[in-house]
Amino acid sequence: MKKRTRARARPSAVKKRRKGTGTGSKRPPRKIPPKGRSPATTDRAKQTIRQLKAQLAQAHRRIEELQASAETDFLLNILNRRGFERELNRSIAYIKRYQATGAVIILDVDRLKPINDAFGHAAGDEVLKAVATALGRQVRASDVVGRLGGDEFAVLLWNLSETDARAKAASLEQSIDELSFVFQGRTVTAGASAGVAILGPHTDAARALEAADAAMYLRKAQRRREEEKAAL
């Protein structure tokens, strides 16, 4: 006898409905994160960006601090030669563009070396500080005061005529002449000689400083002659 074989069950033609789904219902689409970037990776990237921005801002602040320290006279807390020349160049550029006016005054402190020799450099430093304070009181907020080195100061003035600039130079001389100091029981004075250079549309910064410096030395010689004449 031939052995009967069981027929395999035919797969159902109708797919069974999933439990709990109604006719016409659709499953909500699954949110698939971008390939290769998980939420944790995105958060770490944002945090890194914030840290880099903070470091960059700190670096900019440090650069500004270093630039300011490189242009500041530490003893007097005013601009040094480098800082003053930067402001002078900026001012001349403004004058050329807007046809403005200005002047630069250079002052040399008289008798500072004898004070240093007789009473020490601490006494000389006290004189320099008093001179810087006196100059600061005589100028406007828009003007600039700097120390070019040693006993030489410079003042940058805005929007004034040549007559006004020379009158201001005389006023600055007087304010320093009136300073007096007591060292080791002795009263001493310093004084200063001022030279003026007018700034215009065709001014060069280096030449302006040279002109003011030359005028200052002429004024110093004139004051020396006046003092010698008064002593006779």
Backbone as CSV, one residue per row, in Angstrom:
resi,resn,N_x,N_y,N_z,CA_x,CA_y,CA_z,C_x,C_y,C_z
1,MET,0.847,-1.201,0.000,0.000,0.000,0.000,0.863,1.223,0.000
2,LYS,0.391,2.231,-0.683,1.110,3.504,-0.713,0.801,4.299,0.528
3,LYS,1.906,4.898,1.047,1.792,5.696,2.275,1.196,7.039,1.955
4,ARG,0.165,7.410,2.714,-0.476,8.711,2.479,0.378,9.816,3.076
5,THR,0.521,10.882,2.345,1.260,12.079,2.836,0.278,13.153,3.184
6,ARG,0.566,13.812,4.312,-0.331,14.902,4.764,-0.078,16.143,3.942
7,ALA,-1.131,16.732,3.502,-1.005,17.968,2.708,-0.634,19.134,3.614
8,ARG,0.332,19.954,3.124,0.722,21.141,3.886,-0.395,22.167,3.895
9,ALA,-0.490,22.820,5.042,-1.534,23.866,5.160,-1.172,25.046,4.291
10,ARG,-2.138,25.514,3.514,-1.908,26.675,2.639,-1.952,27.954,3.464
11,PRO,-1.040,28.854,3.190,-1.080,30.129,3.939,-2.348,30.889,3.650
12,SER,-2.831,31.556,4.670,-4.086,32.277,4.528,-3.903,33.465,3.593
13,ALA,-4.839,33.662,2.777,-4.771,34.767,1.816,-5.062,36.099,2.472
14,VAL,-5.714,36.036,3.603,-6.078,37.281,4.279,-5.194,37.439,5.497
15,LYS,-4.493,38.531,5.597,-3.651,38.780,6.752,-4.510,39.138,7.942
16,LYS,-4.107,38.557,9.064,-4.855,38.871,10.279,-4.603,40.302,10.694
17,ARG,-5.694,40.972,11.097,-5.567,42.339,11.583,-4.882,42.329,12.936
18,ARG,-4.082,43.354,13.157,-3.447,43.485,14.457,-4.495,43.799,15.500
19,LYS,-4.246,43.310,16.645,-5.199,43.480,17.730,-5.298,44.947,18.075
20,GLY,-6.478,45.466,18.243,-6.699,46.839,18.695,-6.673,47.870,17.613
21,THR,-6.560,47.485,16.326,-6.567,48.463,15.238,-7.895,48.415,14.545
22,GLY,-8.319,49.599,14.200,-9.604,49.664,13.510,-9.423,49.791,12.032
23,THR,-10.506,49.791,11.335,-10.454,49.891,9.883,-9.966,51.275,9.488
24,GLY,-8.970,51.343,8.626,-8.491,52.619,8.112,-7.531,53.341,9.035
25,SER,-7.225,52.788,10.203,-6.318,53.481,11.129,-4.895,53.340,10.635
26,LYS,-4.033,54.399,10.951,-2.638,54.404,10.526,-1.732,54.552,11.732
27,ARG,-0.613,53.902,11.685,0.360,54.039,12.767,1.095,55.369,12.636
28,PRO,1.363,56.052,13.761,2.133,57.316,13.694,3.549,57.035,13.206
29,PRO,4.105,57.961,12.392,5.460,57.727,11.859,6.502,57.754,12.966
30,ARG,7.460,56.886,12.882,8.532,56.861,13.858,9.540,57.970,13.565
31,LYS,9.985,58.635,14.644,11.000,59.687,14.497,12.369,59.034,14.482
32,ILE,13.005,59.197,13.373,14.317,58.582,13.222,15.376,59.680,13.338
33,PRO,16.256,59.594,14.325,17.299,60.631,14.478,18.215,60.654,13.274
34,PRO,18.843,61.812,12.995,19.760,61.888,11.849,20.838,60.830,11.962
35,LYS,21.211,60.317,10.814,22.212,59.269,10.795,23.532,59.802,11.331
36,GLY,24.146,59.059,12.212,25.466,59.388,12.725,25.468,60.458,13.803
37,ARG,24.331,60.991,14.272,24.304,62.041,15.296,23.169,61.766,16.265
38,SER,23.516,61.388,17.450,22.521,61.133,18.484,22.261,62.415,19.250
39,PRO,21.164,62.504,19.995,20.902,63.703,20.820,22.040,64.015,21.770
40,ALA,22.667,63.017,22.347,23.781,63.251,23.267,24.958,63.893,22.540
41,THR,25.206,63.451,21.302,26.301,64.034,20.516,26.021,65.500,20.199
42,THR,24.770,65.823,19.863,24.391,67.206,19.572,24.595,68.098,20.788
43,ASP,24.206,67.627,21.959,24.368,68.405,23.189,25.841,68.669,23.479
44,ARG,26.675,67.650,23.269,28.110,67.833,23.506,28.702,68.848,22.531
45,ALA,28.238,68.826,21.291,28.736,69.784,20.292,28.359,71.213,20.680
46,LYS,27.111,71.410,21.130,26.676,72.746,21.550,27.483,73.235,22.746
47,GLN,27.748,72.338,23.680,28.528,72.708,24.852,29.957,73.099,24.455
48,THR,30.517,72.371,23.524,31.868,72.692,23.040,31.900,74.064,22.376
49,ILE,30.870,74.377,21.591,30.797,75.680,20.925,30.717,76.802,21.957
50,ARG,29.883,76.600,22.994,29.781,77.625,24.047,31.119,77.830,24.741
51,GLN,31.825,76.750,25.017,33.130,76.861,25.676,34.136,77.593,24.794
52,LEU,34.128,77.300,23.488,35.049,77.965,22.564,34.744,79.457,22.468
53,LYS,33.454,79.809,22.446,33.080,81.228,22.404,33.551,81.953,23.656
54,ALA,33.388,81.319,24.811,33.832,81.926,26.065,35.347,82.107,26.079
55,GLN,36.079,81.113,25.582,37.534,81.209,25.527,37.975,82.313,24.567
56,LEU,37.264,82.456,23.445,37.600,83.496,22.478,37.367,84.881,23.078
57,ALA,36.246,85.059,23.782,35.960,86.346,24.421,37.020,86.668,25.472
58,GLN,37.432,85.670,26.227,38.472,85.874,27.232,39.797,86.254,26.579
59,ALA,40.118,85.632,25.450,41.351,85.962,24.735,41.324,87.395,24.218
60,HIS,40.162,87.839,23.716,40.029,89.226,23.240,40.224,90.209,24.392
61,ARG,39.631,89.896,25.551,39.810,90.781,26.708,41.272,90.852,27.132
62,ARG,41.947,89.711,27.080,43.361,89.682,27.458,44.203,90.496,26.493
63,ILE,43.890,90.415,25.200,44.616,91.198,24.195,44.432,92.691,24.456
64,GLU,43.193,93.096,24.767,42.929,94.505,25.062,43.689,94.958,26.306
65,GLU,43.748,94.101,27.322,44.485,94.447,28.535,45.977,94.607,28.248
66,LEU,46.527,93.703,27.440,47.947,93.781,27.109,48.245,95.027,26.278
67,GLN,47.340,95.342,25.356,47.539,96.539,24.542,47.490,97.790,25.408
68,ALA,46.531,97.835,26.342,46.425,98.991,27.233,47.669,99.121,28.109
69,SER,48.165,98.004,28.621,49.354,98.063,29.474,50.581,98.474,28.671
70,ALA,50.638,98.099,27.397,51.769,98.473,26.554,51.750,99.946,26.193
71,GLU,50.610,100.614,26.360,50.475,102.023,25.981,50.263,102.926,27.195
72,THR,50.518,102.414,28.394,50.272,103.167,29.615,51.564,103.354,30.399
73,ASP,51.765,104.565,30.916,52.869,104.825,31.823,52.450,104.363,33.220
74,PHE,53.129,103.341,33.745,52.688,102.727,34.995,52.837,103.665,36.190
75,LEU,53.828,104.529,36.172,54.039,105.440,37.298,52.929,106.474,37.390
76,LEU,52.519,107.004,36.237,51.588,108.140,36.222,50.177,107.769,35.791
77,ASN,49.993,106.563,35.273,48.677,106.107,34.808,48.106,107.011,33.714
78,ILE,48.973,107.450,32.820,48.560,108.166,31.616,49.221,107.468,30.430
79,LEU,48.919,107.914,29.221,49.506,107.294,28.043,51.018,107.482,28.012
80,ASN,51.732,106.462,27.525,53.154,106.628,27.257,53.322,107.113,25.813
81,ARG,54.561,107.161,25.340,54.800,107.677,23.986,54.034,106.878,22.932
82,ARG,54.060,105.564,23.054,53.379,104.729,22.070,51.882,105.030,22.042
83,GLY,51.257,105.098,23.212,49.826,105.378,23.277,49.487,106.770,22.781
84,PHE,50.338,107.750,23.121,50.072,109.126,22.685,50.205,109.242,21.171
85,GLU,51.221,108.610,20.595,51.388,108.679,19.139,50.215,108.016,18.413
86,ARG,49.683,106.941,19.002,48.499,106.310,18.397,47.328,107.285,18.384
87,GLU,47.094,107.964,19.505,46.002,108.942,19.574,46.252,110.124,18.646
88,LEU,47.503,110.541,18.530,47.839,111.653,17.640,47.553,111.286,16.187
89,ASN,47.947,110.101,15.770,47.674,109.656,14.394,46.174,109.558,14.134
90,ARG,45.441,109.057,15.106,43.992,108.959,14.964,43.370,110.352,14.844
91,SER,43.858,111.279,15.631,43.323,112.642,15.593,43.611,113.327,14.262
92,ILE,44.818,113.135,13.745,45.177,113.750,12.470,44.319,113.176,11.340
93,ALA,44.032,111.883,11.395,43.151,111.284,10.387,41.762,111.917,10.449
94,TYR,41.271,112.154,11.655,39.960,112.796,11.816,40.002,114.236,11.294
95,ILE,41.076,114.962,11.611,41.216,116.354,11.165,41.237,116.430,9.644
96,LYS,41.943,115.497,9.009,42.015,115.504,7.541,40.660,115.206,6.912
97,ARG,39.900,114.333,7.538,38.622,113.925,6.949,37.548,114.987,7.136
98,TYR,37.528,115.596,8.328,36.426,116.510,8.653,36.848,117.977,8.724
99,GLN,38.087,118.263,8.297,38.570,119.645,8.288,38.473,120.281,9.675
100,ALA,38.814,119.508,10.689,38.783,120.007,12.066,40.113,120.686,12.395
101,THR,40.251,121.148,13.635,41.473,121.811,14.081,41.959,121.169,15.373
102,GLY,43.222,121.379,15.650,43.778,120.832,16.880,45.191,121.341,17.081
103,ALA,45.786,120.938,18.186,47.153,121.355,18.495,47.784,120.319,19.409
104,VAL,49.100,120.231,19.335,49.852,119.384,20.252,50.840,120.270,20.996
105,ILE,50.901,120.104,22.308,51.798,120.865,23.171,52.769,119.890,23.838
106,ILE,54.035,120.184,23.762,55.052,119.400,24.469,55.604,120.250,25.599
107,LEU,55.646,119.665,26.787,56.160,120.357,27.973,57.341,119.583,28.546
108,ASP,58.385,120.304,28.877,59.552,119.709,29.515,59.654,120.271,30.932
109,VAL,59.709,119.369,31.925,59.753,119.796,33.322,61.143,120.350,33.634
110,ASP,61.180,121.556,34.139,62.450,122.202,34.495,62.935,121.713,35.864
111,ARG,64.250,121.649,35.999,64.921,121.369,37.284,64.588,119.993,37.869
112,LEU,64.130,119.055,37.040,63.851,117.720,37.576,65.144,116.975,37.916
113,LYS,66.171,117.124,37.074,67.431,116.433,37.345,68.069,116.896,38.653
114,PRO,68.151,118.204,38.923,68.702,118.617,40.227,67.906,118.069,41.411
115,ILE,66.586,117.952,41.246,65.758,117.394,42.331,66.093,115.921,42.533
116,ASN,66.229,115.174,41.439,66.614,113.765,41.534,67.974,113.611,42.194
117,ASP,68.919,114.463,41.796,70.291,114.358,42.327,70.348,114.712,43.809
118,ALA,69.556,115.713,44.206,69.639,116.188,45.590,68.794,115.364,46.555
119,PHE,67.630,114.873,46.103,66.683,114.234,47.023,66.317,112.795,46.647
120,GLY,66.831,112.312,45.553,66.553,110.936,45.158,65.419,110.835,44.150
121,HIS,65.337,109.671,43.516,64.343,109.483,42.454,62.916,109.412,42.991
122,ALA,62.749,109.067,44.261,61.399,109.066,44.828,60.836,110.488,44.832
123,ALA,61.693,111.463,45.118,61.265,112.862,45.072,60.933,113.264,43.637
124,GLY,61.767,112.831,42.680,61.490,113.129,41.276,60.181,112.523,40.816
125,ASP,59.896,111.302,41.274,58.624,110.662,40.932,57.441,111.452,41.486
126,GLU,57.592,111.988,42.680,56.518,112.798,43.265,56.250,114.045,42.432
127,VAL,57.320,114.647,41.921,57.164,115.821,41.055,56.426,115.441,39.778
128,LEU,56.810,114.327,39.163,56.175,113.891,37.923,54.689,113.618,38.134
129,LYS,54.353,112.993,39.248,52.943,112.710,39.542,52.157,114.008,39.706
130,ALA,52.739,114.988,40.382,52.057,116.275,40.573,51.866,116.993,39.237
131,VAL,52.864,116.900,38.361,52.757,117.524,37.038,51.639,116.869,36.228
132,ALA,51.580,115.543,36.229,50.532,114.831,35.490,49.153,115.214,36.010
133,THR,49.009,115.335,37.317,47.721,115.728,37.903,47.353,117.143,37.494
134,ALA,48.337,118.054,37.526,48.075,119.451,37.143,47.641,119.549,35.684
135,LEU,48.279,118.790,34.813,47.896,118.817,33.394,46.490,118.262,33.204
136,GLY,46.178,117.178,33.901,44.851,116.579,33.770,43.742,117.514,34.194
137,ARG,44.020,118.369,35.169,43.009,119.320,35.637,42.793,120.470,34.661
138,GLN,43.746,120.701,33.773,43.686,121.857,32.884,43.097,121.542,31.515
139,VAL,42.815,120.273,31.236,42.338,119.905,29.896,40.926,119.351,29.974
140,ARG,40.287,119.266,28.812,38.933,118.722,28.718,38.972,117.205,28.611
141,ALA,37.806,116.606,28.777,37.721,115.138,28.704,38.104,114.630,27.317
142,SER,37.885,115.433,26.273,38.207,115.005,24.910,39.690,115.161,24.582
143,ASP,40.442,115.903,25.403,41.877,116.094,25.171,42.658,114.898,25.712
144,VAL,43.921,114.813,25.331,44.745,113.660,25.691,46.046,114.139,26.320
145,VAL,46.418,113.510,27.438,47.679,113.816,28.116,48.542,112.563,28.107
146,GLY,49.823,112.717,27.796,50.728,111.578,27.790,52.116,111.976,28.240
147,ARG,52.892,110.971,28.590,54.306,111.189,28.947,55.151,110.570,27.847
148,LEU,55.953,111.399,27.197,56.768,110.918,26.090,58.028,110.228,26.576
149,GLY,58.392,110.474,27.839,59.590,109.849,28.392,60.339,110.821,29.272
150,GLY,60.966,110.303,30.318,61.756,111.158,31.197,60.917,112.264,31.799
151,ASP,61.328,113.506,31.552,60.626,114.668,32.096,59.803,115.389,31.034
152,GLU,59.450,114.702,29.952,58.751,115.327,28.830,57.308,114.815,28.743
153,PHE,56.368,115.748,28.692,54.944,115.439,28.590,54.401,116.010,27.283
154,ALA,53.233,115.503,26.871,52.567,116.014,25.671,51.065,116.102,25.921
155,VAL,50.449,117.097,25.318,49.005,117.305,25.442,48.432,117.472,24.043
156,LEU,47.377,116.734,23.741,46.685,116.824,22.453,45.357,117.526,22.674
157,LEU,45.171,118.652,21.977,43.981,119.484,22.158,43.143,119.486,20.885
158,TRP,41.817,119.522,21.076,40.872,119.481,19.958,40.165,120.820,19.786
159,ASN,39.862,121.131,18.514,38.933,122.213,18.165,39.256,123.536,18.862
160,LEU,40.414,124.076,18.528,40.778,125.392,19.058,41.699,126.083,18.056
161,SER,41.746,127.396,18.143,42.559,128.186,17.228,44.010,128.197,17.698
162,GLU,44.883,128.731,16.869,46.294,128.829,17.252,46.461,129.748,18.456
163,THR,45.689,130.832,18.489,45.753,131.757,19.638,45.345,131.051,20.922
164,ASP,44.267,130.283,20.845,43.806,129.550,22.027,44.820,128.487,22.452
165,ALA,45.464,127.862,21.478,46.453,126.828,21.798,47.650,127.427,22.524
166,ARG,48.110,128.580,22.080,49.255,129.218,22.738,48.867,129.739,24.126
167,ALA,47.638,130.204,24.259,47.167,130.622,25.581,47.079,129.422,26.527
168,LYS,46.639,128.287,26.013,46.575,127.076,26.839,47.977,126.626,27.253
169,ALA,48.944,126.723,26.342,50.319,126.353,26.685,50.847,127.227,27.820
170,ALA,50.569,128.530,27.759,50.999,129.443,28.828,50.317,129.096,30.148
171,SER,49.034,128.721,30.075,48.290,128.342,31.277,48.856,127.064,31.895
172,LEU,49.241,126.104,31.056,49.830,124.867,31.559,51.178,125.144,32.219
173,GLU,51.973,126.000,31.603,53.245,126.393,32.222,53.017,126.983,33.608
174,GLN,52.061,127.878,33.704,51.798,128.548,34.974,51.349,127.561,36.053
175,SER,50.483,126.623,35.670,49.978,125.668,36.657,51.109,124.809,37.219
176,ILE,52.105,124.503,36.396,53.241,123.715,36.877,54.228,124.590,37.640
177,ASP,54.392,125.837,37.201,55.270,126.761,37.930,54.800,126.969,39.366
178,GLU,53.491,126.880,39.579,52.933,127.144,40.903,53.057,125.952,41.854
179,LEU,53.485,124.814,41.355,53.663,123.647,42.221,54.890,123.843,43.113
180,SER,54.775,123.438,44.349,55.925,123.488,45.266,55.969,122.187,46.070
181,PHE,57.177,121.798,46.483,57.390,120.528,47.179,58.339,120.748,48.350
182,VAL,58.173,119.939,49.357,59.069,119.986,50.516,59.784,118.648,50.619
183,PHE,61.098,118.682,50.428,61.926,117.479,50.536,63.032,117.746,51.554
184,GLN,63.097,116.887,52.538,64.126,116.996,53.582,64.140,118.390,54.206
185,GLY,62.944,118.929,54.422,62.815,120.221,55.060,63.051,121.409,54.151
186,ARG,63.299,121.177,52.884,63.547,122.275,51.937,62.399,122.368,50.936
187,THR,61.974,123.591,50.654,60.905,123.828,49.684,61.530,124.075,48.313
188,VAL,61.073,123.307,47.332,61.610,123.436,45.979,60.457,123.541,44.985
189,THR,60.763,124.110,43.812,59.797,124.200,42.723,60.419,123.577,41.475
190,ALA,59.560,123.248,40.516,60.058,122.643,39.283,59.863,123.596,38.107
191,GLY,58.619,123.758,37.656,58.350,124.580,36.480,58.388,123.762,35.209
192,ALA,57.967,124.373,34.103,57.955,123.665,32.821,57.997,124.669,31.676
193,SER,58.536,124.207,30.540,58.570,125.004,29.319,57.746,124.288,28.262
194,ALA,56.903,125.032,27.540,55.957,124.431,26.598,56.193,124.931,25.182
195,GLY,56.052,124.007,24.221,56.110,124.349,22.805,54.855,123.862,22.103
196,VAL,54.395,124.610,21.095,53.109,124.333,20.452,53.310,124.032,18.965
197,ALA,52.548,123.081,18.451,52.459,122.825,17.009,50.981,122.694,16.649
198,ILE,50.559,123.393,15.602,49.164,123.383,15.176,48.936,122.215,14.212
199,LEU,47.821,121.514,14.391,47.476,120.374,13.547,46.470,120.807,12.487
200,GLY,46.744,120.434,11.238,45.840,120.774,10.145,45.682,119.608,9.185
201,PRO,44.965,119.828,8.074,44.693,118.737,7.111,45.945,118.125,6.492
202,HIS,47.051,118.868,6.460,48.269,118.367,5.822,49.347,118.027,6.845
203,THR,48.955,117.848,8.092,49.917,117.590,9.158,50.371,116.142,9.156
204,ASP,51.648,115.951,9.438,52.211,114.618,9.663,52.531,114.503,11.155
205,ALA,52.215,113.353,11.754,52.357,113.199,13.203,53.798,113.392,13.659
206,ALA,54.727,112.770,12.971,56.131,112.876,13.381,56.623,114.314,13.278
207,ARG,56.246,114.986,12.206,56.686,116.381,12.032,56.024,117.302,13.050
208,ALA,54.791,117.011,13.414,54.116,117.819,14.427,54.836,117.709,15.772
209,LEU,55.234,116.514,16.143,55.975,116.338,17.392,57.332,117.029,17.329
210,GLU,57.992,116.934,16.179,59.283,117.615,16.021,59.128,119.128,16.133
211,ALA,58.077,119.678,15.522,57.851,121.125,15.571,57.549,121.579,16.993
212,ALA,56.718,120.821,17.707,56.403,121.182,19.090,57.633,121.058,19.973
213,ASP,58.444,120.033,19.725,59.667,119.842,20.514,60.647,120.986,20.283
214,ALA,60.803,121.397,19.026,61.708,122.514,18.725,61.215,123.805,19.376
215,ALA,59.893,124.035,19.318,59.328,125.229,19.963,59.517,125.169,21.473
216,MET,59.449,123.980,22.053,59.642,123.835,23.497,61.071,124.225,23.895
217,TYR,62.072,123.800,23.114,63.459,124.132,23.447,63.720,125.629,23.310
218,LEU,63.097,126.259,22.318,63.209,127.718,22.203,62.607,128.397,23.427
219,ARG,61.473,127.896,23.874,60.818,128.450,25.062,61.665,128.207,26.319
220,LYS,62.287,127.059,26.427,63.141,126.755,27.576,64.324,127.725,27.636
221,ALA,64.941,127.991,26.480,66.052,128.944,26.443,65.581,130.341,26.817
222,GLN,64.393,130.715,26.338,63.848,132.031,26.677,63.599,132.158,28.177
223,ARG,63.048,131.140,28.808,62.777,131.172,30.245,64.085,131.226,31.037
224,ARG,65.102,130.540,30.559,66.392,130.560,31.253,66.982,131.970,31.237
225,ARG,66.874,132.629,30.083,67.383,133.998,29.990,66.593,134.916,30.916
226,GLU,65.258,134.709,30.978,64.430,135.538,31.860,64.815,135.323,33.323
227,GLU,65.100,134.089,33.709,65.490,133.802,35.081,66.864,134.420,35.401
228,GLU,67.792,134.329,34.455,69.119,134.914,34.667,69.024,136.431,34.783
229,LYS,68.168,137.017,33.972,67.992,138.469,34.022,67.372,138.903,35.339
230,ALA,66.394,138.097,35.823,65.714,138.432,37.083,66.656,138.276,38.270
231,ALA,67.670,137.384,38.125,68.599,137.159,39.249,69.646,138.257,39.371
232,LEU,69.805,139.083,38.355,70.816,140.159,38.392,70.414,141.285,39.360
